[in-house]
Amino acid sequence: MSDCNRQSPRGCGARLSHIARSFAGAALWLAVAGVILLTGIAMLQDRFLYFPDKATQEELVSDSLRAWPNPQDFRGLMAEPDGPVRATAIVFHGNAGHAGHRDYYARALTRLGLRVILAEYPGFGPRSGALGEESLVADAAQTIALARRQFGEPPLLLGESLGAGVAAAATARQQDMIAGLLLITPWDRLEHIAAHHYWWLPTKWMLQDRYDSAANLASFSRPIVVAVAEHDRIVPSPFGIALYEGLAAPKRLMVIREAGHNDWLGRIDQGWWCEAVDFLLGQRR
């Protein structure tokens, strides 16, 4: 005979009630622990995904790079070509440093007649603001709209690594305002990159930011160049190629031979930039 059967109905009910409360208490503690774990994971994601450097405007501006659109409403740095302007290009940089570290884009692209805006993210350089996909993408959309109003034509977007994800997501919000895209070392979906590096973790459920470039560009029909680094170990080239294969034409895949994620710049020359820009501008409708 069980202990419960030996007891009175009232005693047995009290014991069952105590057991139920114990299980409920354990479930509550598990739920609290889960919330703490997920919060920690979200914080850890930001630590792995965003590496902002802070700097003042005075440290960033120079004779060739000025505050854009103005020092009071700083959103990035702008450089003008010496001759006629063929188009405006907005650069969304990778996940580390700040826009001032990307002056090489301005040097290469102004030689091809492009006005170049090195967009700065919230929380990077001299800008305040929150990190995260929603913050960065919403801000990028505002930058694109402002450039369109100021210069009167859809800009080209250039995104590198994280910046490719930002550019793709901002494009999804306003496709008619984009003339074309140049994506360097991009991924198709951030969750694929996370799963590649941390295959033993449930990364799909851990990521707070998605940066799903494949979905964001599924209906994009303007010219696009996807550039992958052949020996990229951070964003392996198959993920960029998968993005490319899902895109509609006009499109071009450019494989930077012998290059890794962080040294691709040293593997290309001015002719490479010319080829990419000429494709984008030559395909404009």
GUROFI-937852 format. One record per residue (C-alpha): x, y, z. Coordinates in pm, 1 decimal, padded with zeros to 6 digits. Layout:
// GUROFI-937852
PT          X          Y          Z
PT          X          Y          Z
...
END
This chain:
// GUROFI-937852
PT          X          Y          Z
PT    00000.0    00000.0    00000.0
PT    00134.3    00344.5   -00089.8
PT    00195.3    00611.9    00170.8
PT   -00087.7    00812.1    00017.5
PT   -00332.0    00523.6    00064.0
PT   -00240.0    00495.7    00432.4
PT   -00319.8    00863.2    00491.1
PT   -00656.9    01033.8    00520.9
PT   -00791.2    01197.4    00206.0
PT   -00710.3    01539.0    00356.7
PT   -00349.1    01437.7    00432.6
PT   -00302.7    01283.0    00092.1
PT   -00441.8    01595.4   -00076.2
PT   -00209.1    01815.9    00126.9
PT    00090.7    01608.4    00022.9
PT   -00006.2    01619.9   -00344.6
PT   -00057.6    01995.4   -00316.0
PT    00292.7    02029.6   -00166.2
PT    00440.4    01824.1   -00451.5
PT    00256.8    02036.6   -00707.7
PT    00390.1    02356.1   -00545.2
PT    00740.7    02210.3   -00550.3
PT    00713.3    02132.9   -00921.9
PT    00569.1    02478.6   -00989.0
PT    00854.5    02637.2   -00796.8
PT    01110.5    02435.4   -00990.0
PT    00945.0    02531.4   -01319.6
PT    00953.7    02898.0   -01219.7
PT    01323.2    02878.5   -01138.1
PT    01389.1    02705.0   -01470.4
PT    01197.9    02978.9   -01651.0
PT    01396.2    03249.0   -01470.5
PT    01719.7    03068.2   -01549.3
PT    01613.1    03047.3   -01914.6
PT    01546.1    03420.3   -01930.3
PT    01885.1    03492.8   -01773.0
PT    02052.3    03254.5   -02018.5
PT    01883.0    03411.2   -02320.8
PT    01970.7    03759.6   -02199.2
PT    02330.5    03652.0   -02157.0
PT    02329.6    03499.2   -02504.6
PT    02195.9    03823.2   -02654.7
PT    02471.0    04018.1   -02480.1
PT    02728.3    03763.0   -02595.0
PT    02599.4    03793.3   -02952.6
PT    02662.1    04167.9   -02944.8
PT    03013.2    04108.2   -02810.8
PT    03087.8    03875.5   -03104.3
PT    02909.1    04074.9   -03376.1
PT    02986.1    04439.8   -03300.0
PT    03330.2    04586.1   -03228.2
PT    03281.3    04964.3   -03236.4
PT    03564.6    05210.8   -03186.1
PT    03480.9    05555.5   -03055.7
PT    03635.3    05872.0   -03198.1
PT    03554.8    06241.9   -03222.8
PT    03459.7    06415.5   -03545.5
PT    03783.0    06609.7   -03527.9
PT    03973.9    06281.8   -03540.8
PT    03784.7    06166.9   -03850.3
PT    03760.0    06469.2   -04080.7
PT    04045.9    06570.5   -04308.1
PT    04117.0    06772.8   -04618.3
PT    03957.4    06500.3   -04830.7
PT    03686.0    06378.0   -04591.6
PT    03427.7    06613.4   -04445.1
PT    03144.6    06556.3   -04202.0
PT    02821.7    06457.6   -04376.2
PT    02561.7    06598.6   -04400.4
PT    02703.8    06848.3   -04150.8
PT    02886.7    06847.2   -03815.9
PT    02563.5    06902.4   -03621.5
PT    02386.6    06597.8   -03769.7
PT    02688.3    06376.4   -03830.9
PT    02603.8    06055.1   -04016.0
PT    02937.0    05982.7   -04180.4
PT    03216.9    06119.0   -04396.2
PT    03195.3    06237.8   -04756.0
PT    03455.1    06267.3   -05033.1
PT    03402.6    06426.3   -05375.9
PT    03578.3    06335.4   -05701.9
PT    03794.8    06596.1   -05872.4
PT    03588.3    06587.0   -06190.3
PT    03221.6    06530.5   -06281.5
PT    03016.9    06308.6   -06049.1
PT    02893.6    05987.7   -06212.8
PT    02697.1    05864.2   -05910.2
PT    02684.2    05864.1   -05531.8
PT    02805.5    05557.3   -05342.0
PT    02721.7    05492.5   -04977.0
PT    02961.3    05257.3   -04796.5
PT    02846.3    05049.1   -04498.9
PT    03157.9    04916.2   -04331.5
PT    03239.3    04595.3   -04146.0
PT    03178.6    04522.9   -03779.9
PT    03494.4    04675.1   -03629.8
PT    03640.2    05021.6   -03590.8
PT    03462.1    05322.4   -03740.1
PT    03402.4    05491.7   -04075.4
PT    03728.7    05685.2   -04052.8
PT    03917.3    05357.1   -04091.7
PT    03762.0    05308.8   -04438.7
PT    03920.2    05600.2   -04627.6
PT    04055.7    05347.4   -04881.5
PT    03703.1    05322.2   -05024.5
PT    03699.3    05696.0   -05081.7
PT    04039.8    05690.5   -05250.9
PT    03945.5    05408.3   -05487.7
PT    03594.7    05521.6   -05576.7
PT    03646.8    05896.0   -05616.6
PT    03904.5    05812.7   -05886.7
PT    03615.4    05656.0   -06078.3
PT    03401.4    05968.1   -06052.4
PT    03191.0    05861.9   -05754.9
PT    03085.7    06080.9   -05469.0
PT    03150.3    05863.1   -05162.0
PT    02969.5    05866.1   -04829.2
PT    03132.3    05653.6   -04560.5
PT    02824.2    05591.7   -04347.7
PT    02870.7    05563.7   -03972.9
PT    02660.0    05337.3   -03753.5
PT    02490.0    05431.5   -03427.2
PT    02730.4    05359.6   -03142.7
PT    03038.6    05383.4   -03366.6
PT    03285.7    05669.4   -03402.6
PT    03137.5    05994.7   -03269.5
PT    02776.9    05874.8   -03294.8
PT    02556.7    05769.7   -03006.5
PT    02286.0    05508.1   -03030.8
PT    02213.6    05143.2   -02971.6
PT    02385.0    04851.0   -03137.2
PT    02176.6    04584.4   -03305.7
PT    02012.8    04503.7   -03637.6
PT    01703.3    04715.2   -03592.3
PT    01902.6    05022.6   -03491.2
PT    02166.0    04992.0   -03764.9
PT    01923.0    04909.4   -04044.6
PT    01675.3    05183.7   -03955.6
PT    01960.2    05433.1   -03944.2
PT    02096.7    05309.3   -04279.0
PT    01754.8    05357.8   -04437.6
PT    01753.2    05717.8   -04312.7
PT    02102.1    05774.2   -04453.7
PT    01994.9    05640.8   -04795.1
PT    01682.1    05857.2   -04801.1
PT    01879.5    06167.7   -04703.7
PT    02140.5    06108.5   -04975.5
PT    01862.8    06059.6   -05231.3
PT    01699.4    06387.6   -05133.5
PT    02026.4    06578.9   -05127.1
PT    02175.4    06451.1   -05453.8
PT    01860.6    06376.6   -05651.3
PT    01934.8    06023.6   -05768.5
PT    01931.3    05669.5   -05626.5
PT    02272.2    05587.3   -05477.4
PT    02484.3    05279.4   -05518.0
PT    02531.9    05087.6   -05193.4
PT    02852.6    04913.2   -05096.4
PT    02851.6    04682.8   -04795.2
PT    03137.8    04483.8   -04648.9
PT    03075.4    04180.6   -04425.1
PT    02833.9    04306.4   -04158.0
PT    02781.0    04610.9   -04379.3
PT    02659.1    04381.9   -04657.7
PT    02389.9    04255.7   -04421.7
PT    02298.6    04611.8   -04324.4
PT    02286.4    04724.3   -04688.2
PT    02070.7    04426.3   -04789.5
PT    01823.7    04484.4   -04506.8
PT    01801.8    04858.4   -04577.2
PT    01747.1    04782.3   -04946.9
PT    01454.0    04557.7   -04861.6
PT    01283.9    04857.9   -04702.2
PT    01322.6    05090.8   -05000.7
PT    01423.8    04911.8   -05319.1
PT    01317.2    05196.8   -05547.4
PT    01575.3    05422.7   -05384.0
PT    01874.8    05200.5   -05468.8
PT    02060.2    05205.2   -05801.4
PT    02271.2    04895.5   -05736.0
PT    02465.6    04696.1   -05479.3
PT    02826.3    04589.8   -05433.6
PT    02849.2    04334.5   -05151.4
PT    03195.3    04230.9   -05035.2
PT    03243.7    03912.3   -04827.1
PT    02869.0    03881.4   -04761.9
PT    02671.6    03592.1   -04618.0
PT    02333.9    03456.9   -04720.2
PT    02199.3    03423.0   -04364.5
PT    02380.4    03511.1   -04044.0
PT    02248.8    03196.0   -03877.6
PT    02443.7    02988.2   -04131.9
PT    02767.5    03162.3   -04034.7
PT    02693.6    03114.6   -03665.6
PT    02613.7    02745.7   -03718.8
PT    02935.0    02700.5   -03920.9
PT    03153.9    02836.1   -03641.0
PT    02950.8    02710.4   -03342.2
PT    02800.2    02390.9   -03478.9
PT    02747.6    02242.2   -03131.6
PT    02514.9    02524.9   -03020.7
PT    02147.0    02590.5   -03114.0
PT    02254.7    02910.4   -03289.9
PT    01929.0    02951.3   -03482.9
PT    01747.9    03008.7   -03155.4
PT    02027.3    03200.8   -02989.6
PT    02064.5    03481.3   -03242.5
PT    01877.4    03798.8   -03170.4
PT    01985.1    03966.7   -03495.4
PT    01906.9    03778.9   -03817.5
PT    02060.5    03972.9   -04109.7
PT    01888.1    03742.1   -04358.8
PT    02032.1    03884.5   -04679.8
PT    01893.3    03603.0   -04893.9
PT    01538.5    03692.1   -04791.9
PT    01600.3    04067.1   -04798.2
PT    01724.9    04057.6   -05158.5
PT    01489.7    03789.3   -05291.7
PT    01292.0    04041.2   -05498.6
PT    01574.6    04284.9   -05574.5
PT    01601.8    04344.4   -05950.3
PT    01867.0    04616.3   -05979.2
PT    02229.4    04533.8   -06070.7
PT    02429.4    04366.2   -05798.9
PT    02790.4    04251.3   -05763.4
PT    02878.2    03987.5   -05504.0
PT    03249.3    03968.4   -05420.0
PT    03378.5    03676.6   -05212.4
PT    03727.3    03607.3   -05077.5
PT    03850.0    03268.8   -05195.4
PT    04009.3    03167.9   -04863.6
PT    03775.9    03350.6   -04626.5
PT    03762.6    03165.8   -04294.4
PT    03527.7    03407.6   -04118.8
PT    03256.6    03426.0   -04384.9
PT    03351.3    03129.0   -04606.4
PT    03293.9    03194.9   -04975.7
PT    03021.8    02926.1   -05019.4
PT    02784.2    03140.0   -04811.9
PT    02840.3    03441.0   -05036.2
PT    02804.3    03222.9   -05345.2
PT    02477.2    03085.4   -05206.7
PT    02353.0    03443.3   -05174.4
PT    02459.5    03517.0   -05533.0
PT    02287.3    03208.2   -05672.9
PT    01955.4    03312.2   -05524.0
PT    01963.4    03660.9   -05677.0
PT    01787.9    03775.3   -05991.7
PT    01981.7    03920.4   -06285.1
PT    02157.3    04148.3   -06361.0
PT    02426.5    04015.7   -06131.0
PT    02796.0    03936.1   -06127.8
PT    03009.2    03717.0   -05902.3
PT    03367.0    03829.9   -05841.7
PT    03596.8    03584.4   -05659.4
PT    03901.5    03753.5   -05506.2
PT    04170.0    03488.8   -05549.6
PT    04403.7    03394.7   -05265.3
PT    04223.2    03640.1   -05034.9
PT    04099.3    03603.6   -04678.2
PT    03833.0    03797.1   -04494.2
PT    04066.4    04070.5   -04374.7
PT    04328.1    04091.6   -04649.3
PT    04112.6    04102.5   -04963.4
PT    04194.8    04470.8   -05019.0
PT    04558.2    04385.4   -05085.7
PT    04452.5    04130.0   -05349.1
PT    04271.8    04372.5   -05580.7
PT    04374.3    04677.0   -05781.9
PT    04208.1    04985.1   -05928.7
PT    04106.8    04781.7   -06232.1
PT    03896.9    04558.6   -06004.7
PT    03706.0    04858.7   -05873.5
PT    03661.0    04986.6   -06227.5
PT    03513.8    04655.0   -06340.6
PT    03268.6    04638.9   -06051.2
PT    03153.6    05000.9   -06081.7
PT    03125.9    04988.1   -06460.5
PT    02901.0    04681.5   -06431.8
PT    02674.5    04852.9   -06180.8
PT    02651.8    05181.3   -06368.2
PT    02631.8    05019.2   -06708.9
PT    02333.4    04809.8   -06601.3
PT    02128.1    05099.3   -06469.6
PT    01782.3    05124.7   -06619.8
END
